Amino acid sequence: MLELQNLTKRYGDVVAVDDLTFDVRPGVVTGFLGPNGAGKSTTMRMILGLDRPTSGSVTVNGRDYRTSTAPLHEIGALLDGKAVDKGRSARNHLLALGATVGVGARRVDELLDAVGLAEVARKPAGSFSLGMGQRLGIASALLADPSIVMLDEPVNGLDPDGILWVRSFLRSLAEEGRTVFLSSHLMSEMELTADHLIVVGRGRLIRDVSMAEFIASAWSDKVRVVSPDATALAGLLAAPGVTVTSSSPTELEIEGVPASEIGDLAARHGLPLHELVPLHPSLEEAFMELTKESVQYHGRTDGALPTTAAAAR
């Protein structure tokens, strides 16, 4: 279990992490979300003792991780898949790491097979693709069979098969009772993998909530309707508190009326419906709505770029 209490990290006048308090419990996959610059990587580094907090505390299984006598047995972490000796083979990298914690060749070979690198185990890590490097990083994190697994962007560079493997593997680790803490910008995958979410913005905690509750908090009663008589239906729905928008002559997006009432109304007036679909937000939509005030850098979304003449000025 991970416990953060009033954790703060300042770099001069910049507050990277601001009074964070939350727990990461065993038995569930906990997703760690936030815009770029939200303090996620700094928080992970402080958990591992790589950065010293300005104030506050972190305990790992009830103790300060920096005093652990067997750190790799407690937390297996992947923060940077490229942090390996590029001239060393994948197998030798794991053997060297394993030698520091009493893990031998048998465990190394089992992990190389588990992460799909058995056939390239003797090739230098510098020749690996991004996805292969991620697989090696995951194997490194699992080397000492830790009770806590903490991964930063573990599916970065993986193909669909690799992403599915990571998802299934992380869920199996949680089912074994381990603590699984996962940071990723791939929202569609996080929605399928995580049970619980910690959401931060500008270094502060925004939400500490289950995945289902997080998405439900952004729920709206919008309904998509497709009908050849969309105009007539829109007229019947006109009422205070009801919003009707149209993207085409046959399509409506309705807010303020549940789908069941829309269907009943159309039936009473003999209006055919080709589609009647309640719209529920995805994790990405809920996340974007919740963190829109915490995004530090905004690019243009209209596709317009400065002209050469304007840039010359």
N, C-alpha and C positions, 0 to 999 in steps of 0.2 A: 504494500500500500504506500502511496505517496501522499504526504500532507504538507501543504504550503500555507504558511501563516504570515500575513502582512508582508509578503516578499516585495522588496523594492530594490531597483538597481538604477543608479544615476551615473552618467558619464559627463562630468562637468555640469552644465546647465540642462542637459538633456536627460529626461526621465524615461528610460527604456521600459521599465517595469514599475508599476505604480500600485503598491499595497495589495498585491494579489493574495487571496486566500481561497483555497479550494482543496478538495481531496480527490485522488484517483483510486478507485476501489478495485479490489480483485474480482474476477469473475465476469467482468464486462469489458467490452472494447470502448475506450473513451477517446473521442475525437477532440483534437485541439485545433480550433479554427480562429482565424483573424486575418485582416488585410496585411499586406506587406508593411513591415515596420511596426507591427502591433506588439512585438516583444516575445513572440513564441520561441524563437531560437535562443534568445537570451535566457528565457525561463528554463528551457531544457538544459542549457549549459550550467545554470546555477543548481539545478537538481543534481547534476553530476559532479558538482564541485569544481568545474572548469572556470567559472566566474564566481567571484565572491560577492554576496549580496551587500548592498549598502546598509540595508536593515531587513529585519524579518528572518524567517527560518524555513528550512526544508528538512523533513525527516523521511527516511526511507525505511519502511518496515519498523518504524518507531525510533530510528537512530539517525544521527548525522552521517550522511553517506561518506563524508571525508574521513571518518574514523573507521570505516569498514576494513576488516582484515581480508575479506574476499569479495572485492567490489564487483567482479564480473559474474559472480554467482548470484548477486542480488539484482543488478540491473544489466541487461544486455541492450546496448544502445547503438543506433545508427543515426549519426548526425550528418555525415558526409561520406558518400559511397566512394569518392575519389581519394580518400585519405589512406592510401596504401603505397607501399614501395612498388613502383611500376615495373621494376626489373625482376621482382620476385614472383614466382608462380602462385596461383591461387592456393594450391595445397601447402606450399611452404609458408605462405602468409598465415594461414590458419594454424599450421604446426608451430610456428614461432610464437603466435599469440597464445596458443594452448599450453605451451611450455611454461608460461608465467602463472598458470592456474591449475596445473596438474592434469591437463587434458591431452590425451595421446592421439595416435594416428587413427585408431579405430573410430573414435568420435568424429574426427575431421573428415574421414572418408564417408561416414554416414551423412554428415551435413552437406557435403558436396553433392552427394546423390540426391538428398532431399530438396536442395534448391536448384537442381538441374544443371550443375556445373561439372559433373563427374567426367564427362568427355573432354573437357578443356582444363582439367585440374592442374595439368603440368605446363600450361601456357602462361606466359608473363601477364600479370594483371594490366600492364600498360597497353596490351593489345585488345583489351576487352571493350565492348560497346558500353554505352551508358547503362543499359538494362542489365548486362552481365555484371557490371560493377555493383549495381544495386543488389543483385543476388548474392554476391560475395559479401557485401556489407551486412546483409540479413544473416548469412551464415556466421559471420563474426559475432553478431549480437547474440546469437543463440548458442554459441560455442560452449559456455559453461553452464548451460541449462538453468538460466536465471529465473527467479520468481517474478521479476518485473521486466517487461519488454517495452522499450521506448524508441520509436522510429520516426524520423523526420523525412517526409516525402518518400516513403518506401516504394511506391509504384512508379516513381519518376523514370521514364525511359523503358518501362516494361511493355511488352506486347500484350494483346488481350488475354492470351493464355496465362502469361505471367501475372497479370493483374488479378485474374480469377484465382490463381494459386495463392497469392498473398492474402486475398480476402478470406478464403477458406482456412488458410493456415492460422491467421490471426484469431479468427473466431474459435478455432479448435484450441488455441492456447488459452483463451479466456474460459472456455468450457472446462479446462483442466484446473481452473481456479487461479490462474496467474493474473497479474495486473498488466493490462495492455494499454499503452498511451501512444496515440497516433496523430501526427500532424500531416495535413495534406491540403493542397489547393484543388484537388480533383473532387469536386463536390458530388458528382454523380456516384463516384466510388465510395466516398465517405458515407453517403446516405445508405448504401447497401451494407456497409461494414460496421459502423459504430452503433452502439446502443445508447451512449450518453455523450453529451457535448459540453466542452468548456470553450466559451467564445470570449475572445479578448479584442480590444480596440484601443490604440494609443496607450498600451501598457496596462489598461484597466480591465477588470472582469466585467463583461456585459451579461453573460448568461452562464449558468451552471444548471443544466436541465437535461432530461431525457430527449432522445432524438424525436420521439413522437410528440412530446410537449412543445419542443422548439418549432417544429413544422406547423403544429396546430395553432401556435400563437400568431402565425402569419396567415392563418386561414381566412378566406373571405367567401361570401356566398355568391360568387360569380358563376354564371351558367352560360354555356355556349349552346346556341340554338341554330340549326340550319333548317330553313323552311322556304318553299316557293312563295309563301304568303308572309314573309318576314315583316314587310311594311305594315300589314294589317295587324299582326301580332304586336308589333312595337306600339301601335296606337292603343291597343287594348291594355297594355301594361303601363301606360303613362299614369303616374301617380306620384305624390310626394314621397321622397325617400327611395325612389326607384331610378336607376341610371341605365339607359339603354344606348349602346354604341354599335355601330355597324361597320364591318370591314368590306362588305360586298352586298349587293341587293338581296342575297338569300341568307346572309349570316348575321347573327346578333350576339352581342355579349351583354348579359343582363346582370345587374347587381342590385340586391335588395329584395329579391323574390326567390324562394327556394324552387328547385327544379320540379318538385311535385306539384306546386301551384301553377307553374307555367304549363305543365302537361295537362292539368285539369282544365285550365282556361282555354287552351287550344282545342281540346276535345269538345268542350261545350259549344265552341263557335265553328266546329268543323274544319279547323285549320290543320293541314298535314304537317307533321314534324319528321324530318329525315334524320336529325340528330338532336339529342337533348342531354348535355354532358355537364355535370358539376365540375368546376375547375378548382383543383387543389394545388397549392404551391409546392414546388420542389424544394429540396434543401437549399439549392443555389438561390432560388428566388427569395426564400425566407432569410438567408444569410445576407444577401445584397440589401434587402430592405432594412435589416437590423443594424448593419454596420455602415450604412451610407454616410453617416456623419463622422465615421472614424477613419475614412480613407484619406491618406495624406497626399497622394498624387493623382490628379485627374487628367487624363488625356482627352483629346477631342474625339467625339463619336460620330461626327457628321461626314467623315471621310475627306474633308477639305484640308489641303496642305498649303503652306505659304508658297507664293510664286517665287520664281528666281529673282525677279526684280525686287520683291518685298524683302527677300532674304538678304539681298545686296545692301539694302539700306541699313 
